[in-house]
Amino acid sequence: MPAIASDQLVDLHNDLTHYDTTIALELREFLRGNPVNHSRLCVDNELEETLRAFKAETPAEVECRRDMLRYKRRIDDVVRELLRMVEDRPVTPRPPRASKKETV
């Protein structure tokens, strides 16, 4: 992120961070054996379009936008792979978690 960036570029960066965090949380749930929220697990095409439409004014902003697009594509790859793994995983109910407090 350039030291002096436009508000729109900062907003795009925040949107990308939110997208990354959302997918990371779903991946964590999958790895723990929990169900994933399919409504949250999708490629964010709107973010890609907004990144592509951003008109950079400086070389630093051009480079930042390019890096964010590259990073978004990596997240998209994770989304696609996670969706594939979710479809391949058999549905098995998990036993309820044991309570830390035991009743006497």
C-alpha positions as CSV (number, residue, x, y, z in Angstrom):
1,M,0.0,0.0,0.0
2,P,1.6,3.3,-1.0
3,A,2.2,5.7,1.9
4,I,-0.1,8.2,0.3
5,A,-3.1,6.3,-1.2
6,S,-6.5,7.4,-2.3
7,D,-9.5,6.7,-0.1
8,Q,-10.8,4.4,-2.8
9,L,-7.6,2.3,-2.8
10,V,-7.7,2.1,1.0
11,D,-11.4,0.9,0.8
12,L,-10.5,-1.7,-1.8
13,H,-7.7,-2.9,0.4
14,N,-10.1,-3.2,3.3
15,D,-12.6,-5.1,1.1
16,L,-9.8,-7.5,0.1
17,T,-8.8,-8.0,3.7
18,H,-12.4,-8.8,4.6
19,Y,-12.7,-11.3,1.8
20,D,-9.5,-13.0,2.9
21,T,-10.6,-13.1,6.5
22,T,-14.0,-14.5,5.6
23,I,-12.5,-17.3,3.5
24,A,-9.9,-18.1,6.2
25,L,-12.6,-18.5,8.8
26,E,-14.5,-20.9,6.5
27,L,-11.3,-22.9,5.8
28,R,-10.6,-23.2,9.5
29,E,-14.1,-24.5,10.1
30,F,-13.7,-27.0,7.3
31,L,-10.3,-28.2,8.7
32,R,-11.9,-28.6,12.1
33,G,-14.6,-30.9,10.6
34,N,-17.4,-28.4,11.0
35,P,-19.8,-27.5,8.2
36,V,-19.0,-24.4,6.1
37,N,-21.3,-21.6,5.3
38,H,-21.9,-21.9,1.5
39,S,-23.3,-18.4,1.3
40,R,-20.0,-17.0,2.4
41,L,-17.9,-19.4,0.4
42,C,-17.9,-17.9,-3.1
43,V,-15.6,-16.0,-5.4
44,D,-16.2,-12.3,-5.0
45,N,-16.6,-11.2,-8.6
46,E,-17.7,-7.7,-7.6
47,L,-14.4,-7.1,-5.8
48,E,-12.5,-8.1,-8.9
49,E,-14.5,-5.8,-11.1
50,T,-14.0,-2.9,-8.7
51,L,-10.3,-3.5,-8.5
52,R,-10.1,-3.6,-12.3
53,A,-12.1,-0.4,-12.7
54,F,-10.0,1.5,-10.2
55,K,-8.2,4.3,-12.0
56,A,-4.7,4.5,-10.5
57,E,-3.1,8.0,-10.6
58,T,0.5,7.1,-9.6
59,P,2.9,4.3,-10.4
60,A,2.7,3.2,-6.8
61,E,-1.1,2.9,-7.0
62,V,-0.8,0.9,-10.2
63,E,1.6,-1.5,-8.5
64,C,-0.6,-1.8,-5.4
65,R,-3.7,-2.5,-7.5
66,R,-1.7,-5.2,-9.4
67,D,-0.6,-6.8,-6.2
68,M,-4.2,-6.8,-4.8
69,L,-5.5,-8.4,-8.0
70,R,-2.8,-11.1,-7.8
71,Y,-3.6,-11.7,-4.1
72,K,-7.3,-11.8,-4.8
73,R,-6.7,-14.5,-7.5
74,R,-4.9,-16.6,-4.9
75,I,-7.8,-16.3,-2.5
76,D,-10.1,-17.3,-5.4
77,D,-8.0,-20.4,-5.9
78,V,-8.4,-21.3,-2.3
79,V,-12.2,-20.8,-2.6
80,R,-12.5,-23.1,-5.6
81,E,-10.3,-25.8,-4.0
82,L,-12.3,-25.6,-0.7
83,L,-15.6,-25.9,-2.6
84,R,-14.2,-28.9,-4.4
85,M,-13.1,-30.5,-1.1
86,V,-16.5,-29.7,0.5
87,E,-18.3,-31.5,-2.3
88,D,-16.0,-34.5,-2.0
89,R,-16.2,-34.8,1.8
90,P,-18.8,-37.3,3.0
91,V,-21.4,-35.8,5.4
92,T,-20.9,-37.3,8.8
93,P,-22.5,-35.9,11.9
94,R,-20.0,-34.9,14.6
95,P,-20.6,-36.0,18.2
96,P,-21.5,-33.1,20.5
97,R,-18.6,-31.5,22.2
98,A,-18.1,-32.4,25.8
99,S,-18.7,-29.7,28.3
100,K,-15.8,-28.4,30.2
101,K,-17.9,-28.4,33.4
102,E,-19.0,-31.8,34.6
103,T,-22.2,-32.0,36.5
104,V,-22.1,-33.9,39.8
